[in-house]
Amino acid sequence: MKPHTPIRLDHGIAALLLMTMAVIAFVNVLSRYFINFSIGATEEITINLFVWMTVVGTGIAFERGAQLGMVTFYNLFPLNIRKYLVVFSALLGAGLFVLVCIYMIQAIYDEITLFQASSAALGIPVWVYYAGVPLLSVFVFRGIYRGARTRLAALEEDA
C-alpha cells in the first residue's frame, strides 16, 4: 500500500483552475443547447484562467524536467560540466521569469495609474487578470529550484 501523499498547493491550484474552466465551458454549452444563448463572459474568464494555469503548470514542468531542453547536446558533456549546465539552465529560466514578472508588474502599474481599462464582458479592471502572472510565478521559481536540485543530486549519484 502506498503512503499517503499530501496534496501540493501548486497541484491543487492547477486542478482547481482546470475544473473551473471545465465547469464554465460546460455551463456555456448547456446554455447554448437549452436556451440558445451563449454567455459572453465565459470566454473572458476561461482565457485568463488558462493563462494562470499555464504559469502554475510551467513550475510543475520545470520541477519534473518536462520543459524543452537540448538533452542530446547536454549528454555530450562530461559529468562535471553537466553540473554547471544545470545551474546555468536554472539561472536562465529564473532570469526569464524575473523579466516576465518585471514587465507584468510594469503593465499592472500602467493599468492602475494610466489606462484604467476594464475587461469587455465583466468590466473587471484588467490589472486583476494581469496580477495572477507575477503572483503565481512563485511556483515557477520553486519548480526551477526543485528541478535543478533533483538533477544535481542525480549527477552526484552518477559520479
N, CA and C atoms as an extended XYZ file, in Angstrom:
477
Properties=species:S:1:pos:R:3:atomname:S:1:resname:S:1:resid:I:1 pbc="F F F"
N         0.840       -1.173        0.000 N   MET     1
C         0.000        0.000        0.000 CA  MET     1
C         0.890        1.242        0.000 C   MET     1
N         0.550        2.198       -0.866 N   LYS     2
C         1.337        3.420       -0.975 CA  LYS     2
C         1.059        4.342        0.209 C   LYS     2
N         2.105        5.027        0.685 N   PRO     3
C         1.857        6.009        1.743 CA  PRO     3
C         1.078        7.192        1.177 C   PRO     3
N         0.328        7.846        2.040 N   HIS     4
C        -0.490        8.987        1.637 CA  HIS     4
C         0.403       10.166        1.270 C   HIS     4
N         0.201       10.715        0.078 N   THR     5
C         0.951       11.887       -0.345 CA  THR     5
C         0.061       13.116       -0.190 C   THR     5
N         0.555       14.113        0.503 N   PRO     6
C        -0.274       15.316        0.672 CA  PRO     6
C        -0.459       16.043       -0.661 C   PRO     6
N        -1.587       16.696       -0.796 N   ILE     7
C        -1.846       17.475       -2.000 CA  ILE     7
C        -1.016       18.749       -1.925 C   ILE     7
N        -0.251       18.971       -2.959 N   ARG     8
C         0.583       20.173       -3.008 CA  ARG     8
C        -0.245       21.349       -3.479 C   ARG     8
N         0.129       22.530       -3.023 N   LEU     9
C        -0.607       23.736       -3.344 CA  LEU     9
C        -0.635       23.998       -4.851 C   LEU     9
N         0.515       23.859       -5.520 N   ASP    10
C         0.543       24.128       -6.957 CA  ASP    10
C        -0.315       23.133       -7.736 C   ASP    10
N        -0.299       21.874       -7.333 N   HIS    11
C        -1.152       20.872       -7.994 CA  HIS    11
C        -2.623       21.183       -7.734 C   HIS    11
N        -2.936       21.574       -6.515 N   GLY    12
C        -4.309       21.906       -6.162 CA  GLY    12
C        -4.817       23.122       -6.932 C   GLY    12
N        -3.966       24.138       -7.067 N   ILE    13
C        -4.363       25.339       -7.811 CA  ILE    13
C        -4.583       24.996       -9.283 C   ILE    13
N        -3.666       24.219       -9.868 N   ALA    14
C        -3.819       23.830      -11.274 CA  ALA    14
C        -5.102       23.021      -11.475 C   ALA    14
N        -5.376       22.100      -10.563 N   ALA    15
C        -6.600       21.298      -10.670 CA  ALA    15
C        -7.842       22.161      -10.510 C   ALA    15
N        -7.812       23.081       -9.567 N   LEU    16
C        -8.958       23.968       -9.346 CA  LEU    16
C        -9.206       24.867      -10.558 C   LEU    16
N        -8.147       25.402      -11.137 N   LEU    17
C        -8.296       26.234      -12.324 CA  LEU    17
C        -8.852       25.428      -13.494 C   LEU    17
N        -8.334       24.221      -13.693 N   LEU    18
C        -8.825       23.375      -14.781 CA  LEU    18
C       -10.285       22.991      -14.566 C   LEU    18
N       -10.640       22.639      -13.340 N   MET    19
C       -12.019       22.278      -13.034 CA  MET    19
C       -12.951       23.474      -13.269 C   MET    19
N       -12.533       24.651      -12.842 N   THR    20
C       -13.344       25.850      -13.042 CA  THR    20
C       -13.554       26.124      -14.523 C   THR    20
N       -12.489       25.986      -15.304 N   MET    21
C       -12.604       26.194      -16.745 CA  MET    21
C       -13.554       25.183      -17.372 C   MET    21
N       -13.469       23.929      -16.947 N   ALA    22
C       -14.347       22.890      -17.491 CA  ALA    22
C       -15.803       23.157      -17.133 C   ALA    22
N       -16.058       23.550      -15.890 N   VAL    23
C       -17.433       23.847      -15.460 CA  VAL    23
C       -17.992       25.033      -16.237 C   VAL    23
N       -17.189       26.080      -16.395 N   ILE    24
C       -17.637       27.262      -17.134 CA  ILE    24
C       -17.965       26.889      -18.582 C   ILE    24
N       -17.090       26.129      -19.212 N   ALA    25
C       -17.335       25.725      -20.597 CA  ALA    25
C       -18.581       24.849      -20.696 C   ALA    25
N       -18.762       23.944      -19.742 N   PHE    26
C       -19.933       23.056      -19.744 CA  PHE    26
C       -21.226       23.850      -19.563 C   PHE    26
N       -21.225       24.802      -18.644 N   VAL    27
C       -22.408       25.640      -18.430 CA  VAL    27
C       -22.730       26.433      -19.704 C   VAL    27
N       -21.694       26.909      -20.367 N   ASN    28
C       -21.915       27.658      -21.607 CA  ASN    28
C       -22.507       26.757      -22.692 C   ASN    28
N       -22.026       25.524      -22.784 N   VAL    29
C       -22.586       24.576      -23.764 CA  VAL    29
C       -24.047       24.296      -23.440 C   VAL    29
N       -24.342       24.076      -22.166 N   LEU    30
C       -25.736       23.823      -21.776 CA  LEU    30
C       -26.627       25.026      -22.090 C   LEU    30
N       -26.127       26.223      -21.830 N   SER    31
C       -26.948       27.407      -22.101 CA  SER    31
C       -27.193       27.568      -23.597 C   SER    31
N       -26.209       27.227      -24.414 N   ARG    32
C       -26.418       27.290      -25.867 CA  ARG    32
C       -27.444       26.260      -26.324 C   ARG    32
N       -27.373       25.086      -25.749 N   TYR    33
C       -28.256       23.999      -26.166 CA  TYR    33
C       -29.696       24.213      -25.710 C   TYR    33
N       -29.878       24.567      -24.429 N   PHE    34
C       -31.230       24.638      -23.879 CA  PHE    34
C       -31.928       25.979      -24.091 C   PHE    34
N       -31.199       27.070      -23.993 N   ILE    35
C       -31.870       28.362      -24.145 CA  ILE    35
C       -31.349       29.150      -25.344 C   ILE    35
N       -30.506       28.501      -26.162 N   ASN    36
C       -30.000       29.094      -27.398 CA  ASN    36
C       -29.335       30.450      -27.135 C   ASN    36
N       -28.566       30.516      -26.048 N   PHE    37
C       -27.908       31.752      -25.651 CA  PHE    37
C       -26.502       31.421      -25.152 C   PHE    37
N       -25.519       32.140      -25.656 N   SER    38
C       -24.137       31.951      -25.223 CA  SER    38
C       -23.776       33.024      -24.199 C   SER    38
N       -23.145       32.612      -23.134 N   ILE    39
C       -22.733       33.546      -22.090 CA  ILE    39
C       -21.371       34.120      -22.490 C   ILE    39
N       -21.342       35.403      -22.835 N   GLY    40
C       -20.133       36.034      -23.364 CA  GLY    40
C       -18.986       36.096      -22.387 C   GLY    40
N       -19.273       36.224      -21.118 N   ALA    41
C       -18.215       36.373      -20.116 CA  ALA    41
C       -17.403       35.103      -19.932 C   ALA    41
N       -17.938       33.959      -20.356 N   THR    42
C       -17.212       32.696      -20.141 CA  THR    42
C       -15.881       32.680      -20.882 C   THR    42
N       -15.857       33.268      -22.069 N   GLU    43
C       -14.607       33.284      -22.833 CA  GLU    43
C       -13.546       34.115      -22.120 C   GLU    43
N       -13.944       35.264      -21.622 N   GLU    44
C       -13.009       36.144      -20.902 CA  GLU    44
C       -12.418       35.440      -19.682 C   GLU    44
N       -13.271       34.826      -18.913 N   ILE    45
C       -12.819       34.144      -17.699 CA  ILE    45
C       -11.935       32.954      -18.045 C   ILE    45
N       -12.372       32.149      -19.001 N   THR    46
C       -11.632       30.938      -19.367 CA  THR    46
C       -10.242       31.262      -19.891 C   THR    46
N       -10.131       32.273      -20.725 N   ILE    47
C        -8.821       32.641      -21.287 CA  ILE    47
C        -7.860       33.064      -20.176 C   ILE    47
N        -8.343       33.863      -19.253 N   ASN    48
C        -7.462       34.338      -18.178 CA  ASN    48
C        -7.111       33.222      -17.196 C   ASN    48
N        -8.053       32.325      -16.913 N   LEU    49
C        -7.733       31.184      -16.057 CA  LEU    49
C        -6.727       30.268      -16.745 C   LEU    49
N        -6.824       30.156      -18.072 N   PHE    50
C        -5.869       29.333      -18.815 CA  PHE    50
C        -4.456       29.904      -18.697 C   PHE    50
N        -4.328       31.213      -18.762 N   VAL    51
C        -3.010       31.845      -18.602 CA  VAL    51
C        -2.454       31.536      -17.216 C   VAL    51
N        -3.299       31.695      -16.195 N   TRP    52
C        -2.843       31.407      -14.831 CA  TRP    52
C        -2.445       29.942      -14.677 C   TRP    52
N        -3.250       29.033      -15.255 N   MET    53
C        -2.942       27.611      -15.141 CA  MET    53
C        -1.632       27.279      -15.862 C   MET    53
N        -1.365       27.972      -16.962 N   THR    54
C        -0.114       27.765      -17.685 CA  THR    54
C         1.085       28.169      -16.843 C   THR    54
N         0.965       29.251      -16.101 N   VAL    55
C         2.065       29.696      -15.230 CA  VAL    55
C         2.323       28.645      -14.147 C   VAL    55
N         1.273       28.177      -13.489 N   VAL    56
C         1.436       27.152      -12.448 CA  VAL    56
C         1.994       25.865      -13.069 C   VAL    56
N         1.479       25.492      -14.229 N   GLY    57
C         1.954       24.283      -14.909 CA  GLY    57
C         3.402       24.375      -15.343 C   GLY    57
N         3.858       25.574      -15.659 N   THR    58
C         5.256       25.760      -16.030 CA  THR    58
C         6.171       25.423      -14.857 C   THR    58
N         5.772       25.827      -13.666 N   GLY    59
C         6.558       25.476      -12.475 CA  GLY    59
C         6.613       23.979      -12.256 C   GLY    59
N         5.472       23.315      -12.440 N   ILE    60
C         5.433       21.862      -12.294 CA  ILE    60
C         6.311       21.204      -13.357 C   ILE    60
N         6.282       21.729      -14.584 N   ALA    61
C         7.103       21.174      -15.662 CA  ALA    61
C         8.595       21.348      -15.378 C   ALA    61
N         8.986       22.515      -14.867 N   PHE    62
C        10.394       22.723      -14.518 CA  PHE    62
C        10.837       21.712      -13.461 C   PHE    62
N         9.993       21.485      -12.478 N   GLU    63
C        10.353       20.552      -11.407 CA  GLU    63
C        10.513       19.128      -11.936 C   GLU    63
N         9.668       18.740      -12.855 N   ARG    64
C         9.707       17.379      -13.412 CA  ARG    64
C        10.722       17.231      -14.532 C   ARG    64
N        11.341       18.332      -14.944 N   GLY    65
C        12.276       18.276      -16.061 CA  GLY    65
C        11.565       18.098      -17.384 C   GLY    65
N        10.310       18.523      -17.467 N   ALA    66
C         9.493       18.313      -18.661 CA  ALA    66
C         9.512       19.503      -19.609 C   ALA    66
N        10.248       20.558      -19.271 N   GLN    67
C        10.325       21.698      -20.172 CA  GLN    67
C        11.237       21.342      -21.343 C   GLN    67
N        11.169       22.152      -22.386 N   LEU    68
C        12.009       21.897      -23.548 CA  LEU    68
C        13.488       21.976      -23.166 C   LEU    68
N        14.263       21.099      -23.715 N   GLY    69
C        15.692       21.107      -23.425 CA  GLY    69
C        16.464       20.483      -24.574 C   GLY    69
N        17.762       20.650      -24.533 N   MET    70
C        18.612       20.056      -25.564 CA  MET    70
C        19.384       18.904      -24.924 C   MET    70
N        18.661       17.819      -24.701 N   VAL    71
C        19.219       16.683      -23.964 CA  VAL    71
C        20.380       16.044      -24.710 C   VAL    71
N        20.263       15.900      -26.010 N   THR    72
C        21.337       15.265      -26.782 CA  THR    72
C        22.624       16.066      -26.664 C   THR    72
N        22.519       17.357      -26.781 N   PHE    73
C        23.682       18.238      -26.638 CA  PHE    73
C        24.235       18.161      -25.220 C   PHE    73
N        23.342       18.174      -24.229 N   TYR    74
C        23.705       18.106      -22.813 CA  TYR    74
C        24.469       16.809      -22.527 C   TYR    74
N        24.024       15.705      -23.098 N   ASN    75
C        24.635       14.395      -22.839 CA  ASN    75
C        26.038       14.257      -23.430 C   ASN    75
N        26.425       15.151      -24.324 N   LEU    76
C        27.772       15.103      -24.897 CA  LEU    76
C        28.848       15.545      -23.904 C   LEU    76
N        28.448       16.298      -22.890 N   PHE    77
C        29.408       16.846      -21.930 CA  PHE    77
C        29.712       15.862      -20.816 C   PHE    77
N        30.919       15.953      -20.222 N   PRO    78
C        31.241       15.120      -19.062 CA  PRO    78
C        30.414       15.546      -17.846 C   PRO    78
N        30.351       14.666      -16.845 N   LEU    79
C        29.509       14.910      -15.674 CA  LEU    79
C        29.809       16.219      -14.957 C   LEU    79
N        31.086       16.544      -14.776 N   ASN    80
C        31.409       17.764      -14.026 CA  ASN    80
C        30.938       19.028      -14.755 C   ASN    80
N        30.920       19.016      -16.085 N   ILE    81
C        30.420       20.160      -16.862 CA  ILE    81
C        28.888       20.194      -16.802 C   ILE    81
N        28.264       19.037      -16.763 N   ARG    82
C        26.791       18.974      -16.710 CA  ARG    82
C        26.250       19.687      -15.471 C   ARG    82
N        26.979       19.614      -14.377 N   LYS    83
C        26.543       20.304      -13.156 CA  LYS    83
C        26.437       21.810      -13.404 C   LYS    83
N        27.443       22.353      -14.069 N   TYR    84
C        27.409       23.779      -14.373 CA  TYR    84
C        26.290       24.112      -15.362 C   TYR    84
N        26.056       23.198      -16.293 N   LEU    85
C        24.979       23.423      -17.257 CA  LEU    85
C        23.607       23.413      -16.587 C   LEU    85
N        23.430       22.553      -15.585 N   VAL    86
C        22.164       22.524      -14.848 CA  VAL    86
C        21.958       23.853      -14.130 C   VAL    86
N        22.997       24.344      -13.477 N   VAL    87
C        22.900       25.624      -12.762 CA  VAL    87
C        22.674       26.768      -13.758 C   VAL    87
N        23.407       26.746      -14.856 N   PHE    88
C        23.263       27.789      -15.876 CA  PHE    88
C        21.843       27.791      -16.453 C   PHE    88
N        21.318       26.608      -16.737 N   SER    89
C        19.961       26.478      -17.264 CA  SER    89
C        18.936       27.002      -16.260 C   SER    89
N        19.110       26.669      -14.994 N   ALA    90
C        18.192       27.156      -13.951 CA  ALA    90
C        18.256       28.678      -13.835 C   ALA    90
N        19.455       29.227      -13.921 N   LEU    91
C        19.601       30.683      -13.859 CA  LEU    91
C        18.954       31.361      -15.062 C   LEU    91
N        19.096       30.754      -16.235 N   LEU    92
C        18.445       31.315      -17.427 CA  LEU    92
C        16.922       31.279      -17.291 C   LEU    92
N        16.381       30.151      -16.826 N   GLY    93
C        14.936       30.033      -16.629 CA  GLY    93
C        14.419       31.029      -15.612 C   GLY    93
N        15.151       31.149      -14.496 N   ALA    94
C        14.748       32.106      -13.462 CA  ALA    94
C        14.866       33.533      -13.989 C   ALA    94
N        15.910       33.813      -14.740 N   GLY    95
C        16.079       35.142      -15.316 CA  GLY    95
C        14.945       35.502      -16.263 C   GLY    95
N        14.516       34.537      -17.052 N   LEU    96
C        13.393       34.769      -17.959 CA  LEU    96
C        12.135       35.142      -17.180 C   LEU    96
N        11.865       34.401      -16.109 N   PHE    97
C        10.654       34.693      -15.344 CA  PHE    97
C        10.780       35.943      -14.487 C   PHE    97
N        11.993       36.330      -14.134 N   VAL    98
C        12.175       37.625      -13.490 CA  VAL    98
C        11.774       38.729      -14.468 C   VAL    98
N        12.192       38.589      -15.731 N   LEU    99
C        11.803       39.572      -16.747 CA  LEU    99
C        10.288       39.580      -16.968 C   LEU    99
N         9.680       38.409      -17.022 N   VAL   100
C         8.226       38.322      -17.174 CA  VAL   100
C         7.544       39.055      -16.025 C   VAL   100
N         8.010       38.814      -14.817 N   CYS   101
C         7.413       39.473      -13.643 CA  CYS   101
C         7.614       40.980      -13.685 C   CYS   101
N         8.805       41.427      -14.060 N   ILE   102
C         9.068       42.866      -14.137 CA  ILE   102
C         8.125       43.520      -15.138 C   ILE   102
N         7.996       42.922      -16.314 N   TYR   103
C         7.122       43.516      -17.329 CA  TYR   103
C         5.650       43.439      -16.941 C   TYR   103
N         5.248       42.384      -16.271 N   MET   104
C         3.855       42.293      -15.837 CA  MET   104
C         3.565       43.297      -14.723 C   MET   104
N         4.502       43.478      -13.808 N   ILE   105
C         4.309       44.469      -12.743 CA  ILE   105
C         4.243       45.875      -13.346 C   ILE   105
N         5.071       46.117      -14.361 N   GLN   106
C         5.009       47.411      -15.063 CA  GLN   106
C         3.648       47.574      -15.741 C   GLN   106
N         3.146       46.514      -16.371 N   ALA   107
C         1.833       46.577      -17.025 CA  ALA   107
C         0.720       46.802      -16.000 C   ALA   107
N         0.826       46.159      -14.855 N   ILE   108
C        -0.170       46.355      -13.790 CA  ILE   108
C        -0.142       47.805      -13.316 C   ILE   108
N         1.045       48.329      -13.095 N   TYR   109
C         1.185       49.720      -12.671 CA  TYR   109
C         0.570       50.667      -13.705 C   TYR   109
N         0.875       50.423      -14.980 N   ASP   110
C         0.314       51.257      -16.047 CA  ASP   110
C        -1.210       51.181      -16.085 C   ASP   110
N        -1.733       49.992      -15.891 N   GLU   111
C        -3.188       49.828      -15.909 CA  GLU   111
C        -3.856       50.545      -14.732 C   GLU   111
N        -3.224       50.482      -13.579 N   ILE   112
C        -3.805       51.127      -12.398 CA  ILE   112
C        -3.707       52.645      -12.493 C   ILE   112
N        -2.551       53.145      -12.942 N   THR   113
C        -2.323       54.585      -12.897 CA  THR   113
C        -2.713       55.321      -14.178 C   THR   113
N        -2.488       54.723      -15.350 N   LEU   114
C        -2.700       55.444      -16.601 CA  LEU   114
C        -3.987       55.041      -17.329 C   LEU   114
N        -4.074       53.774      -17.665 N   PHE   115
C        -5.125       53.337      -18.586 CA  PHE   115
C        -6.455       53.056      -17.899 C   PHE   115
N        -6.404       52.407      -16.773 N   GLN   116
C        -7.599       52.058      -16.003 CA  GLN   116
C        -8.641       51.352      -16.868 C   GLN   116
N        -8.164       50.446      -17.713 N   ALA   117
C        -9.049       49.704      -18.619 CA  ALA   117
C        -9.819       48.637      -17.853 C   ALA   117
N       -10.995       48.353      -18.357 N   SER   118
C       -11.825       47.287      -17.795 CA  SER   118
C       -12.026       46.213      -18.848 C   SER   118
N       -12.248       44.989      -18.404 N   SER   119
C       -12.480       43.902      -19.340 CA  SER   119
C       -13.808       44.122      -20.061 C   SER   119
N       -13.896       43.577      -21.264 N   ALA   120
C       -15.051       43.845      -22.126 CA  ALA   120
C       -16.346       43.250      -21.576 C   ALA   120
N       -16.301       42.014      -21.132 N   ALA   121
C       -17.543       41.318      -20.764 CA  ALA   121
C       -18.003       41.622      -19.337 C   ALA   121
N       -17.084       41.622      -18.401 N   LEU   122
C       -17.476       41.753      -16.995 CA  LEU   122
C       -17.160       43.113      -16.381 C   LEU   122
N       -16.361       43.897      -17.060 N   GLY   123
C       -15.998       45.203      -16.518 CA  GLY   123
C       -15.017       45.149      -15.366 C   GLY   123
N       -14.302       44.047      -15.242 N   ILE   124
C       -13.286       43.892      -14.194 CA  ILE   124
C       -12.043       44.665      -14.629 C   ILE   124
N       -11.381       45.380      -13.719 N   PRO   125
C       -10.132       46.049      -14.110 CA  PRO   125
C        -9.135       45.031      -14.673 C   PRO   125
N        -8.530       45.372      -15.796 N   VAL   126
C        -7.633       44.446      -16.489 CA  VAL   126
C        -6.456       44.034      -15.616 C   VAL   126
N        -6.007       44.919      -14.737 N   TRP   127
C        -4.849       44.600      -13.900 CA  TRP   127
C        -5.122       43.403      -12.996 C   TRP   127
N        -6.383       43.137      -12.673 N   VAL   128
C        -6.717       41.980      -11.828 CA  VAL   128
C        -6.304       40.693      -12.540 C   VAL   128
N        -6.589       40.621      -13.829 N   TYR   129
C        -6.173       39.442      -14.601 CA  TYR   129
C        -4.652       39.366      -14.709 C   TYR   129
N        -4.008       40.518      -14.903 N   TYR   130
C        -2.552       40.553      -15.023 CA  TYR   130
C        -1.861       40.119      -13.729 C   TYR   130
N        -2.470       40.424      -12.599 N   ALA   131
C        -1.820       40.181      -11.299 CA  ALA   131
C        -1.547       38.705      -11.044 C   ALA   131
N        -2.305       37.829      -11.667 N   GLY   132
C        -2.095       36.401      -11.461 CA  GLY   132
C        -0.735       35.915      -11.919 C   GLY   132
N        -0.196       36.532      -12.966 N   VAL   133
C         1.077       36.057      -13.517 CA  VAL   133
C         2.236       36.244      -12.536 C   VAL   133
N         2.500       37.458      -12.020 N   PRO   134
C         3.620       37.559      -11.068 CA  PRO   134
C         3.352       36.831       -9.754 C   PRO   134
N         2.097       36.787       -9.317 N   LEU   135
C         1.796       36.073       -8.067 CA  LEU   135
C         2.033       34.575       -8.213 C   LEU   135
N         1.578       34.007       -9.304 N   LEU   136
C         1.724       32.562       -9.500 CA  LEU   136
C         3.122       32.170       -9.966 C   LEU   136
N         3.940       33.151      -10.347 N   SER   137
C         5.320       32.852      -10.741 CA  SER   137
C         6.143       32.310       -9.587 C   SER   137
N         5.661       32.468       -8.373 N   VAL   138
C         6.324       31.867       -7.207 CA  VAL   138
C         6.481       30.363       -7.437 C   VAL   138
N         5.461       29.747       -8.024 N   PHE   139
C         5.516       28.310       -8.281 CA  PHE   139
C         6.534       27.979       -9.376 C   PHE   139
N         6.738       28.892      -10.316 N   VAL   140
C         7.747       28.678      -11.358 CA  VAL   140
C         9.136       28.693      -10.739 C   VAL   140
N         9.408       29.691       -9.905 N   PHE   141
C        10.730       29.774       -9.276 CA  PHE   141
C        10.990       28.564       -8.377 C   PHE   141
N         9.962       28.126       -7.663 N   ARG   142
C        10.117       26.945       -6.820 CA  ARG   142
C        10.367       25.709       -7.675 C   ARG   142
N         9.666       25.596       -8.797 N   GLY   143
C         9.864       24.458       -9.698 CA  GLY   143
C        11.246       24.438      -10.312 C   GLY   143
N        11.743       25.620      -10.696 N   ILE   144
C        13.098       25.707      -11.244 CA  ILE   144
C        14.110       25.256      -10.202 C   ILE   144
N        13.952       25.725       -8.976 N   TYR   145
C        14.880       25.350       -7.900 CA  TYR   145
C        14.827       23.850       -7.625 C   TYR   145
N        13.625       23.326       -7.460 N   ARG   146
C        13.489       21.895       -7.148 CA  ARG   146
C        13.998       21.018       -8.288 C   ARG   146
N        13.710       21.413       -9.524 N   GLY   147
C        14.180       20.629      -10.672 CA  GLY   147
C        15.690       20.609      -10.763 C   GLY   147
N        16.310       21.776      -10.563 N   ALA   148
C        17.773       21.849      -10.609 CA  ALA   148
C        18.386       21.031       -9.474 C   ALA   148
N        17.795       21.134       -8.296 N   ARG   149
C        18.298       20.366       -7.143 CA  ARG   149
C        18.218       18.867       -7.414 C   ARG   149
N        17.115       18.420       -8.000 N   THR   150
C        16.946       16.991       -8.309 CA  THR   150
C        17.963       16.525       -9.347 C   THR   150
N        18.163       17.327      -10.394 N   ARG   151
C        19.124       16.946      -11.432 CA  ARG   151
C        20.560       16.944      -10.904 C   ARG   151
N        20.870       17.907      -10.032 N   LEU   152
C        22.219       17.929       -9.442 CA  LEU   152
C        22.438       16.723       -8.547 C   LEU   152
N        21.423       16.339       -7.797 N   ALA   153
C        21.537       15.156       -6.933 CA  ALA   153
C        21.719       13.904       -7.772 C   ALA   153
N        21.022       13.821       -8.899 N   ALA   154
C        21.181       12.652       -9.777 CA  ALA   154
C        22.592       12.594      -10.377 C   ALA   154
N        23.141       13.772      -10.701 N   LEU   155
C        24.505       13.801      -11.226 CA  LEU   155
C        25.510       13.387      -10.144 C   LEU   155
N        25.251       13.759       -8.896 N   GLU   156
C        26.132       13.347       -7.787 CA  GLU   156
C        26.127       11.831       -7.629 C   GLU   156
N        24.951       11.224       -7.809 N   GLU   157
C        24.850        9.756       -7.694 CA  GLU   157
C        25.609        9.058       -8.829 C   GLU   157
N        25.575        9.682      -10.017 N   ASP   158
C        26.247        9.081      -11.177 CA  ASP   158
C        27.761        9.197      -11.074 C   ASP   158
N        28.251       10.183      -10.305 N   ALA   159
C        29.688       10.427      -10.212 CA  ALA   159
C        30.399        9.369       -9.417 C   ALA   159
